[in-house]
């Protein structure tokens, strides 16, 4: 859903200039240095207890995606309110409806398959910025809601299977997944799924085992335990990248007013005939629209 609104005049950039292939600023490290992640070819998993700062990280990434000229957003939010302010800039916004969630994941799977067929026809292995294909950023707030709470057992299992497939194969097709959960346990995040995420962020956890489930086995015993994060230190987390060592970070935070301003501006530039029109090819998200 896109709305036409007057252009904001303060507090936001004057024009879109970001790309999902650019490094995304997510916060600062313990030495005050900026921390960036490159999401186009990786996925991100955030886990930790409620109120730890996971939604802040998701909103920071959503803001970058909303202001990127080559990005389209697909949002799944069982609570409606964590990612709800981005609804006007999203191609799909799914609330507490597992039937709708399954429908959009199946569609994404088909788009992914089409893109791989297109890449194979061109003798390629991954999408690049030069292809002018939109990066379809999928944000899921609370995996457990769709995989263990709402719907039938069969629907929950299908959700997990579809999400796993997107996480496993989507990144080279320009479909990265950013997922969060406040229930970091083996039944919600099995090792086989966790290890598919190139980036993993452990916000405050109540047990070392929960921290290990997010970061990987053994890191808590080596001194990288999210149980050490004070309950009052919201936004603090351990971030690990593929093949790296966890680093302590403080995730960037956007207020509701800042999110509203960015979302309104992004909706304005994405309006029909606006400053930015996402690329559209037979392999793109819009193929069946």
N, C-alpha and C positions, 0 to 999 in steps of 0.2 A: 504494500500500500504506500503510495507516494502522495504527498500533499503539496500544494502550491502555496508558498508563503512569501512575505516580503523578506528581502535579504537582511540578515542581521548586520549591524554596522560596527559592533565592538566585541572584543573578546574572542574572535575566531579569525583564522587566516582569510585573506581577501580572495583566494582562489585555490582550487585543489592542486596539489603538487606532490602528493605522496604516492607511493607504490607499495603493493604487498611484497614486492621483491626487495624493497629497502629494509635495512635493519629497523626493528621496532623498539623504541625506548620503553622499558618496563619498570625502571626504578634506578636505585643506586646501590652500590655494594657497601660493605662495612667501612671502606676507606673514603666513601663519598664520591666514588667514580661512577659515571653512568653505566648502566647495564642495558645491552641490546640483545635481541634475539632475531634470527632470520627465520620467519615462520613458513615461507612459501614452500619449502621442501621438507619441513618437519612438522610434527604435531606436538601439542603441549598438554600435559596432565597436571592439574592442581588439586591437592588434597589437604585436608586438615579439619579441625573442629569448627563448628559454626562461629562466625564472627572473626575468623582469623585473617581475612583479607582476600579470599579467593575471588569474590565477586569484583573487588577493586581491580584485580589483575585482568579479569575477563573484560571489564568495561574499558580499561586502557587499550587492550587489543582491539576491541570493537570500535573505539574511537579512531584508531589508525586505519582500520579497514573501511570505516564509513567515509573517511576523507581521502581514501586512495582512489585514483581514477580507474584502476584496473581490478576493483574488488566488488564482489557481491556477497551479501550476508545471508546466512541461514541460521536462525536462532531457535533453540529448544530450551524453554524455561518453564518448568513445572509450577513455579511460584508466580509466574507472570511479571513480577516486579523487579527482579534482579537485572534482566536485560530488556524489560518492557519499554524503556525510553527510546530504544533503537528500532522499534517496530516500523516506523515510517520509512526507514532506510533499508529495511530487510526485504529480500525477495520472498522469504517465508518466515513467519513467526508462529511457533507452536507452543501452546500452553499445556495444561494438564490433560492432554488428549493423546493417548498412545496410538490410536488409529491414525490420526493425522501425522504423528511422528513417524510411524512406519511407512506411510505413503510418501513422505518427503525423503526419507532415507532410501527407499526403493528407487525413487526418481534420481537421486544423487548417484546411486550405484549405476544406473543406466547411463547417466551423463559421463561418469568415469569410464565405463566400458567404451562408450563412443569416442572419448578422447584418446584412449589407448589404441583403438582401431585407426584413428586419424594419425597418431604418432607412428604407428607401424607402417602405414601407407607412405609416410614421408621419411622412413628410415631413421626415426628418432626414438629416444628413450625417455625424454621428459619435456614438459612444457617450459618455455622460457618467456621472458618479458617481450622479446621480439615477435612472438606469435600473436600478440594482441588478444589473447584469450583472458577472460576474467578469472581471477583467483577467487574461487568460491570458498569463503571462510565459514566453517561450521562451528558454532559455539553451543555447547551443551552445559547448562547449569544444573547440576545434580544428576549424575548418571543413575544413582540408586533409585530415583523416582520412577524412571522409565524401565529400569531393569529388574526392580525388586518390589515395587510398591503398587503401581497402577496397572490395570489390565490383567489378562489371564497369564498363566504360566507359559503357554505357547507364544503369546505376544511378547512377553518379556524376553524369552529366549531368542525370538526373531530380532528384537531390538538389539540385543547384545551381538548377534551374528552380523547384522548389517553394520553396526558401529565398528566392529572389529575389522570388517572388510574395508571400510572407508579409511580407517587408521592405517591398515596394512598397505593398501594400494593407492590411496588417494593423493599422497603428497607429490608424486611425480606427475600426476595429472592436474596439478594445480587446485587440489581440494584438501587443504589442511584442516585438521580437527583440533579444537581447543575444548577440553572437557574438565569439569570440576566435580568433586564429590566431598561431602562432609562425613562420609562413611568409608574411610580407607581400610577395607578389610578384604580378605582373599576372595570372598564370595562376590564382592562388587568389582574389585580390580584384580583378577587373577594375573599371575606372573606373565602368562602368555600375552595378555593385553597390555599390561604396563610396559613391557619391554619394547613395544612398538612405538611408544612415544619418545621422540628425540629429546624433548625437554620435559623435565618433571620438577614441580615445585611443591615442597612440603611446608605448609604453614603449620602453626602450632598443632601438635598432636598430643593426645593424652597418654600414649604408650610408645616406647621405642619400636615395638612391632609395627604400629600404624605408620610411623615415620619410615621404617624400612620398606613397607608395602608401596609407598609412593616413590622413594628414592632408589630402592634396590636393596637386596639382602646384604647385611653386614655393615652398612654405613653408620648406623647408630652406634655400633660397638667401636667404631673408629673415631668417635667423637662428633659425628654429624647427626645429631638427633634433634628433631623438631620439638621434643619435650622440653628442651632448654629455653625455648622462646617464651618470654613472659606473657601471661594472658592479656596484659595491658598494651603489649607491643603489637598492635594490629598492623598487618601488612608485612611483617617480618617473615622471611621464609628461607629455606635452603633450596637453591636452584641448581640442578645438575643437567648437563648436556651430554650427548652421546660420547662415551669414552673419556669424560672429564671427571673432575672432583667437585662435590657440592660446594657452592659458595653462598655465603650469607648475603641476602639482599633485603632491601626495603622496597616493596612494590609501590609504584606511583599510585596516587589516589585522585580521582575526580569527584567533586561534589555533585549532588543532584542538579544544581543550577548549571554547573559547567557541562555536565552531560547533556542537559536540555539545550544549551546553546549550541554545542557541537552537532547534536542530532538535528536541530532545526536547520542549521546551516547546510549540513550534508543532504537533508531532504530537499532543500532549495536548489542546490547545484545538481542534484540527481533528477529533478523534475523533467518531464518531457520537453526537449528543446533547451535544456539547461546547459551549463558549462561543460558537463561531462556526460557522455553516453557510453556505457560499457560496451566493449566489443561484442559482436554477435556473429557467430559462425555456426555451421551445422553441428559442430561438436560442443557448443556452449550450453549453459544452463537454460538459456532462453529458447532452445530448439523446439520445445514442446509447448511453449507459452501461447 
